[in-house]
């Protein structure tokens, strides 16, 4: 998949690479910002369904469903790379239905640094396939991606 856009966030923390990886490796903790209503979620929420790998193994599948503005949203992600405690990548697959972006790939790298860690997170994403949402996506995708990365790295 080719992704036309990307967002990046870096954070320094006093936490060890192992502690940072433990937090970022859990999809329900990492995506907690989408499980409660917020302005960026337009009052909607997403619910996680994890397979037996719980999103913590290469090939593990993570499903999310939800409603935003009365529209049913869904996606399926698969873990494509996982090297504890240094990196992980996952991406959407199959048919998805999102409002402000299409398929995406998210990942992080953790580098030991002084008495802590340097964390680099990225989100590569495509615009939605639906022509009707492309105008909305063009206005908000960049801000939404940045918000997601900020929320994922909060509290490290």
GULUM-522289 format. One record per residue: x, y, z of N, C-alpha, C, O in turn. Coordinates in Angstrom, 3 decimals, decimal comma. Example, Ala and Ser with C-alpha at 12.3 -4.5 7.8 and 13.67 -1.06 7.14 Angstrom:
BEGIN
        nc1        nc2        nc3       cac1       cac2       cac3        cc1        cc2        cc3        oc1        oc2        oc3
     13,190     -5,690      7,800     12,300     -4,500      7,800     13,200     -3,300      7,800     14,236     -3,319      8,465
     12,850     -2,250      7,080     13,670     -1,060      7,140     12,900      0,030      7,870     13,409      1,138      8,039
//
This chain:
BEGIN
        nc1        nc2        nc3       cac1       cac2       cac3        cc1        cc2        cc3        oc1        oc2        oc3
      0,856     -1,182      0,000      0,000      0,000      0,000      0,894      1,234      0,000      1,903      1,288      0,703
      0,519      2,189     -0,773      1,230      3,465     -0,830      0,446      4,488     -0,014     -0,765      4,638     -0,178
      1,149      5,180      0,858      0,527      6,181      1,720      0,990      7,558      1,283      2,190      7,816      1,190
      0,043      8,438      1,017      0,361      9,765      0,500      0,786     10,750      1,578      1,468     11,732      1,286
      0,397     10,503      2,796      0,655     11,467      3,862      1,233     10,776      5,090      1,122      9,561      5,253
      1,850     11,578      5,948      2,398     11,000      7,181      2,468     12,055      8,277      2,466     13,259      8,020
      2,530     11,560      9,498      2,707     12,391     10,677      3,739     11,699     11,555      3,828     10,471     11,577
      4,517     12,496     12,276      5,588     11,963     13,113      5,577     12,698     14,447      5,268     13,888     14,516
      5,917     11,970     15,501      6,049     12,581     16,832      7,205     11,896     17,545      7,340     10,673     17,502
      8,036     12,696     18,200      9,126     12,138     19,004      8,978     12,628     20,440      8,544     13,751     20,697
      9,351     11,754     21,359      9,224     12,039     22,786     10,427     11,461     23,503     10,888     10,367     23,179
     10,930     12,197     24,474     11,963     11,673     25,381     11,288     11,410     26,716     10,459     12,195     27,177
     11,656     10,300     27,324     11,061      9,926     28,603     12,116      9,313     29,506     13,135      8,812     29,030
     11,876      9,351     30,788     12,789      8,720     31,746     12,504      7,226     31,904     13,256      6,514     32,569
     11,421      6,758     31,293     11,055      5,340     31,390     12,016      4,483     30,566     12,564      4,932     29,560
     12,204      3,265     31,004     13,087      2,330     30,293     12,431      1,887     28,990     11,207      1,935     28,877
     13,215      1,456     28,004     12,630      0,920     26,759     11,624     -0,203     27,035     10,602     -0,293     26,355
     11,900     -1,045     28,009     10,984     -2,147     28,330      9,637     -1,623     28,835      8,586     -2,125     28,436
      9,668     -0,614     29,713      8,419     -0,044     30,232      7,643      0,683     29,140      6,419      0,575     29,068
      8,345      1,418     28,297      7,684      2,125     27,192      7,059      1,114     26,237      5,908      1,273     25,830
      7,807      0,081     25,881      7,279     -0,926     24,957      6,047     -1,605     25,541      5,068     -1,822     24,827
      6,078     -1,938     26,806      4,932     -2,593     27,451      3,672     -1,748     27,287      2,603     -2,282     26,992
      3,788     -0,448     27,474      2,626      0,442     27,349      2,173      0,559     25,893      0,984      0,439     25,600
      3,121      0,791     24,979      2,766      0,999     23,582      2,357     -0,291     22,867      1,737     -0,236     21,805
      2,692     -1,431     23,429      2,376     -2,720     22,812      0,931     -3,148     23,035      0,447     -4,043     22,341
      0,236     -2,539     23,976     -1,147     -2,902     24,294     -2,108     -2,010     23,499     -2,227     -0,822     23,798
     -2,796     -2,565     22,489     -3,675     -1,737     21,646     -4,761     -1,000     22,423     -5,115      0,123     22,063
     -5,293     -1,601     23,473     -6,372     -0,942     24,207     -5,870      0,239     25,025     -6,609      1,201     25,235
     -4,627      0,181     25,488     -4,030      1,319     26,200     -3,634      2,385     25,176     -3,919      3,569     25,354
     -2,986      1,955     24,124     -2,514      2,872     23,085     -3,674      3,631     22,435     -3,546      4,813     22,119
     -4,784      2,962     22,242     -5,939      3,577     21,583     -7,028      4,025     22,531     -8,174      4,195     22,116
     -6,694      4,220     23,804     -7,722      4,599     24,777     -8,398      5,926     24,413     -9,544      6,162     24,798
     -7,702      6,784     23,682     -8,280      8,076     23,293     -9,465      7,917     22,343    -10,260      8,845     22,190
     -9,591      6,762     21,707    -10,720      6,538     20,794    -11,862      5,786     21,467    -12,911      5,579     20,858
    -11,667      5,378     22,710    -12,681      4,608     23,416    -13,585      5,463     24,298    -14,467      4,948     24,985
    -13,353      6,781     24,272    -14,210      7,680     25,035    -14,550      8,884     24,152    -13,746      9,293     23,314
    -15,740      9,444     24,343    -16,147     10,579     23,505    -15,204     11,774     23,672    -14,728     12,062     24,770
    -14,953     12,451     22,571    -14,139     13,667     22,593    -14,532     14,518     21,395    -15,249     14,069     20,500
    -14,051     15,749     21,397    -14,341     16,624     20,270    -13,722     16,071     18,981    -14,347     16,119     17,922
    -12,494     15,547     19,073    -11,841     15,007     17,876    -12,555     13,758     17,352    -12,458     13,441     16,166
    -13,270     13,050     18,228    -14,036     11,874     17,817    -15,491     12,261     17,541    -16,346     11,395     17,353
    -15,762     13,567     17,519    -17,108     14,092     17,263    -18,152     13,438     18,159    -19,284     13,200     17,738
    -17,759     13,151     19,400    -18,659     12,561     20,379    -18,792     11,048     20,267    -19,437     10,428     21,113
    -18,206     10,447     19,258    -18,307      8,996     19,060    -17,202      8,240     19,766    -16,290      8,835     20,340
    -17,291      6,935     19,718    -16,282      6,068     20,321    -16,039      4,855     19,427    -16,845      4,520     18,558
    -14,908      4,215     19,669    -14,571      2,967     18,976    -14,407      1,877     20,032    -14,007      2,151     21,164
    -14,718      0,648     19,653    -14,594     -0,506     20,543    -13,613     -1,490     19,926    -13,631     -1,725     18,718
    -12,756     -2,063     20,763    -11,726     -3,000     20,312    -12,191     -4,442     20,444    -12,880     -4,805     21,398
    -11,802     -5,253     19,472    -11,942     -6,705     19,530    -10,574     -7,267     19,167    -10,062     -7,018     18,076
     -9,985     -8,027     20,088     -8,646     -8,567     19,882     -8,696    -10,074     19,685     -9,535    -10,751     20,279
     -7,813    -10,597     18,863     -7,708    -12,040     18,683     -6,889    -12,642     19,825     -6,556    -11,942     20,782
     -6,568    -13,916     19,734     -5,828    -14,585     20,812     -4,432    -14,001     21,028     -3,870    -14,143     22,115
     -3,859    -13,343     20,005     -2,560    -12,684     20,150     -2,645    -11,344     20,850     -1,621    -10,757     21,199
     -3,882    -10,847     21,063     -4,145     -9,587     21,772     -3,402     -8,390     21,185     -3,128     -7,418     21,889
     -3,076     -8,461     19,888     -2,359     -7,363     19,249     -0,897     -7,308     19,616     -0,234     -6,299     19,373
     -0,376     -8,384     20,201      0,997     -8,407     20,712      1,848     -9,484     20,065      2,762    -10,018     20,692
      1,549     -9,806     18,805      2,339    -10,792     18,056      2,216    -10,469     16,569      1,183     -9,973     16,119
      3,257    -10,748     15,821      3,181    -10,544     14,364      2,051    -11,411     13,830      1,959    -12,595     14,152
      1,199    -10,818     13,017      0,038    -11,513     12,465     -1,220    -11,358     13,292     -2,306    -11,706     12,827
     -1,103    -10,846     14,502     -2,266    -10,646     15,366     -3,200     -9,608     14,740     -2,751     -8,626     14,150
     -4,504     -9,845     14,880     -5,523     -8,985     14,268     -6,255     -8,196     15,345     -6,644     -8,730     16,384
     -6,429     -6,921     15,066     -7,134     -5,993     15,950     -8,302     -5,430     15,142     -8,101     -4,878     14,059
     -9,511     -5,566     15,662    -10,691     -5,006     14,985    -11,254     -3,878     15,843    -11,270     -3,956     17,071
    -11,714     -2,836     15,169    -12,361     -1,728     15,866    -13,662     -1,414     15,157    -13,730     -1,387     13,928
    -14,690     -1,179     15,950    -15,983     -0,763     15,417    -16,479      0,399     16,258    -16,109      0,547     17,423
    -17,316      1,214     15,654    -17,867      2,331     16,399    -18,848      3,129     15,576    -19,119      2,813     14,417
    -19,373      4,166     16,190    -20,313      5,072     15,530    -19,878      6,501     15,785    -19,564      6,884     16,912
    -19,866      7,275     14,724    -19,571      8,702     14,819    -20,573      9,425     13,928    -20,690      9,123     12,740
    -21,278     10,361     14,495    -22,302     11,120     13,774    -23,338     10,198     13,131    -23,848     10,484     12,047
    -23,642      9,097     13,804    -24,622      8,149     13,288    -24,104      7,230     12,193    -24,858      6,411     11,667
    -22,826      7,352     11,842    -22,234      6,489     10,814    -21,476      5,348     11,482    -20,744      5,548     12,451
    -21,668      4,154     10,944    -20,956      2,985     11,474    -19,555      2,959     10,879    -19,388      2,972      9,659
    -18,552      2,923     11,749    -17,162      2,854     11,313    -16,586      1,493     11,690    -16,991      0,890     12,684
    -15,646      1,022     10,892    -14,985     -0,234     11,216    -13,644     -0,293     10,518    -13,423      0,340      9,486
    -12,756     -1,072     11,112    -11,455     -1,313     10,506    -10,860     -2,572     11,102    -11,275     -3,048     12,158
     -9,883     -3,091     10,397     -9,138     -4,243     10,867     -7,665     -3,937     10,661     -7,251     -3,525      9,577
     -6,871     -4,142     11,719     -5,425     -3,927     11,666     -4,734     -5,265     11,872     -5,287     -6,180     12,483
     -3,516     -5,363     11,351     -2,689     -6,539     11,587     -1,289     -6,078     11,981     -0,747     -5,145     11,388
     -0,713     -6,731     12,977      0,647     -6,425     13,412      1,598     -7,007     12,370      1,574     -8,207     12,097
      2,438     -6,145     11,790      3,333     -6,585     10,717      4,781     -6,739     11,155      5,558     -7,440     10,507
      5,144     -6,082     12,255      6,517     -6,159     12,754      6,478     -5,902     14,253      5,763     -5,015     14,719
      7,246     -6,676     15,002      7,289     -6,503     16,456      8,626     -7,009     16,972      8,923     -8,200     16,879
      9,434     -6,100     17,519     10,767     -6,427     18,033     10,933     -5,821     19,421     11,522     -4,749     19,560
     10,416     -6,501     20,459     10,519     -5,958     21,819     11,971     -5,816     22,252     12,784     -6,675     21,909
     12,324     -4,796     22,972     11,540     -3,623     23,351     11,831     -2,420     22,457     11,840     -1,286     22,936
     12,069     -2,650     21,170     12,545     -1,558     20,321     11,592     -1,049     19,244     11,669      0,126     18,884
     10,699     -1,880     18,716      9,843     -1,375     17,636      8,630     -2,261     17,401      8,598     -3,436     17,765
      7,643     -1,650     16,782      6,424     -2,359     16,393      5,761     -1,566     15,278      5,812     -0,336     15,261
      5,137     -2,281     14,345      4,390     -1,651     13,259      3,122     -2,466     13,013      3,138     -3,694     13,098
      2,038     -1,782     12,712      0,788     -2,439     12,348      0,099     -1,588     11,306      0,363     -0,391     11,192
     -0,803     -2,222     10,531     -1,486     -1,486      9,475     -2,866     -2,053      9,218     -3,172     -3,195      9,559
     -3,683     -1,220      8,609     -5,030     -1,660      8,261     -4,961     -2,635      7,101     -4,013     -2,639      6,316
     -5,988     -3,458      7,017     -6,103     -4,390      5,898     -7,583     -4,577      5,590     -8,454     -4,183      6,366
     -7,840     -5,180      4,453     -9,205     -5,461      4,012     -9,994     -4,161      3,857     -9,410     -3,085      3,732
    -11,296     -4,264      3,867    -12,163     -3,104      3,708    -12,280     -2,377      5,046    -12,479     -2,997      6,090
    -12,153     -1,057      4,994    -12,299     -0,239      6,194    -13,318      0,855      5,918    -13,614      1,165      4,763
    -13,852      1,438      6,984    -14,736      2,594      6,839    -14,399      3,589      7,939    -14,760      3,410      9,103
    -13,692      4,650      7,533    -13,308      5,736      8,416    -13,712      7,053      7,769    -13,999      7,091      6,572
    -13,738      8,122      8,537    -14,165      9,407      7,990    -13,039     10,252      7,421    -13,138     10,715      6,285
    -11,967     10,466      8,181    -10,968     11,439      7,754     -9,702     10,849      7,162     -8,825     11,593      6,723
     -9,587      9,534      7,140     -8,437      8,922      6,474     -8,818      7,550      5,963     -9,805      6,950      6,389
     -8,009      7,077      5,041     -8,207      5,743      4,505     -7,284      4,771      5,226     -7,088      4,865      6,438
     -6,725      3,846      4,475     -5,801      2,879      5,069     -4,605      3,596      5,686     -4,208      4,669      5,232
     -4,040      2,992      6,720     -2,898      3,603      7,394     -1,949      2,544      7,936     -2,281      1,363      8,036
     -0,759      3,015      8,280      0,264      2,205      8,961      0,776      3,051     10,110      1,080      4,231      9,934
      0,872      2,443     11,301      1,371      3,129     12,491      2,512      2,304     13,065      2,501      1,075     13,002
      3,483      2,986     13,618      4,573      2,257     14,248      5,355      3,140     15,186      5,152      4,352     15,255
      6,262      2,497     15,913      7,131      3,241     16,812      8,483      2,559     16,908      8,632      1,359     16,677
      9,461      3,385     17,263     10,797      2,885     17,588     11,169      3,457     18,949     10,812      4,585     19,289
     11,886      2,658     19,709     12,335      3,072     21,038     13,845      2,889     21,078     14,359      1,805     20,800
     14,544      3,953     21,424     15,997      3,917     21,517     16,413      4,257     22,942     16,014      5,298     23,465
     17,214      3,391     23,585     17,708      3,748     24,919     18,514      5,044     24,820     19,307      5,223     23,895
     18,303      5,935     25,773     19,000      7,220     25,735     19,209      7,717     27,151     18,252      7,908     27,901
     20,457      7,923     27,509     20,812      8,371     28,857     20,079      7,495     29,877     20,213      6,272     29,837
     19,326      8,080     30,767     18,577      7,304     31,761     17,117      7,207     31,373     16,235      7,452     32,196
     16,854      6,853     30,130     15,481      6,770     29,660     15,411      6,269     28,236     16,183      5,405     27,820
     14,467      6,832     27,496     14,220      6,369     26,131     13,851      7,527     25,217     13,281      8,529     25,646
     14,189      7,361     23,962     13,735      8,258     22,903     12,714      7,454     22,103     13,016      6,358     21,631
     11,508      7,997     21,950     10,428      7,309     21,255     10,080      8,083     19,991      9,825      9,286     20,040
     10,072      7,397     18,878      9,626      7,976     17,616      8,399      7,235     17,145      8,437      6,017     16,971
      7,304      7,953     16,935      6,067      7,345     16,441      5,716      7,956     15,107      5,946      9,142     14,869
      5,150      7,129     14,230      4,735      7,634     12,926      3,378      7,071     12,546      2,968      6,011     13,020
      2,699      7,797     11,686      1,458      7,343     11,077      1,519      7,736      9,607      1,524      8,920      9,270
      1,565      6,745      8,748      1,471      6,961      7,298      0,039      6,644      6,913     -0,503      5,628      7,347
     -0,591      7,499      6,100     -2,005      7,262      5,798     -2,373      7,721      4,397     -1,731      8,584      3,797
     -3,429      7,106      3,912     -4,009      7,457      2,617     -5,296      8,236      2,868     -5,848      8,208      3,968
     -5,752      8,913      1,863     -7,034      9,598      1,958     -8,143      8,554      1,812     -7,911      7,491      1,236
     -9,340      8,838      2,322    -10,428      7,860      2,221    -10,807      7,596      0,768    -10,682      8,470     -0,090
    -11,269      6,384      0,511    -11,671      6,000     -0,848    -12,936      6,728     -1,280    -13,107      7,016     -2,465
    -13,816      7,027     -0,348    -15,083      7,686     -0,654    -14,846      9,132     -1,092    -14,279      9,931     -0,347
    -15,277      9,450     -2,281    -15,125     10,815     -2,796    -15,822     11,836     -1,906    -15,346     12,961     -1,754
    -16,943     11,446     -1,321    -17,714     12,355     -0,484    -16,961     12,830      0,743    -17,196     13,942      1,218
    -16,053     12,003      1,270    -15,328     12,359      2,479    -13,969     12,967      2,197    -13,299     13,406      3,132
    -13,536     13,010      0,947    -12,204     13,526      0,639    -12,037     15,003      0,994    -10,953     15,410      1,412
    -13,068     15,798      0,840    -12,970     17,215      1,185    -12,789     17,359      2,694    -11,924     18,106      3,151
    -13,605     16,642      3,466    -13,488     16,664      4,923    -12,107     16,154      5,331    -11,440     16,745      6,180
    -11,692     15,056      4,718    -10,389     14,467      5,042     -9,258     15,433      4,724     -8,304     15,545      5,493
     -9,355     16,128      3,604     -8,321     17,076      3,237     -8,148     18,179      4,267     -7,050     18,705      4,446
     -9,232     18,527      4,940     -9,189     19,577      5,954     -8,722     19,074      7,320     -8,051     19,802      8,052
     -9,070     17,837      7,665     -8,881     17,382      9,040     -7,905     16,227      9,256     -7,490     16,008     10,394
     -7,521     15,487      8,235     -6,684     14,294      8,422     -5,366     14,614      9,123     -4,955     13,891     10,031
     -4,713     15,678      8,714     -3,424     16,049      9,313     -3,569     16,315     10,817     -2,735     15,880     11,611
     -4,626     17,029     11,197     -4,852     17,351     12,602     -5,233     16,105     13,395     -4,799     15,925     14,532
     -6,048     15,248     12,784     -6,459     14,019     13,451     -5,252     13,104     13,678     -5,103     12,543     14,764
     -4,401     12,948     12,683     -3,206     12,105     12,814     -2,302     12,646     13,922     -1,803     11,876     14,743
     -2,091     13,942     13,952     -1,273     14,551     15,007     -1,875     14,350     16,385     -1,156     14,075     17,345
     -3,189     14,484     16,488     -3,887     14,270     17,756     -3,695     12,830     18,223     -3,395     12,587     19,392
     -3,867     11,884     17,314     -3,690     10,470     17,671     -2,285     10,215     18,208     -2,123      9,580     19,250
     -1,277     10,703     17,505      0,095     10,475     17,953      0,361     11,143     19,304      1,056     10,578     20,149
     -0,185     12,336     19,508     -0,028     13,006     20,809     -0,675     12,172     21,916     -0,078     11,963     22,972
     -1,892     11,700     21,668     -2,603     10,901     22,677     -1,876      9,590     22,968     -1,820      9,150     24,116
     -1,320      8,968     21,929     -0,620      7,693     22,114      0,654      7,849     22,946      1,057      6,925     23,653
      1,280      9,017     22,860      2,547      9,218     23,575      2,382      9,990     24,883      3,360     10,193     25,603
      1,168     10,421     25,201      0,920     11,140     26,450      1,282     10,275     27,642      0,958      9,088     27,669
      1,932     10,841     28,601      2,212     10,128     29,836      3,399      9,178     29,786      3,651      8,451     30,747
      4,120      9,174     28,691      5,303      8,320     28,644      6,352      8,915     29,554      7,446      8,364     29,678
//
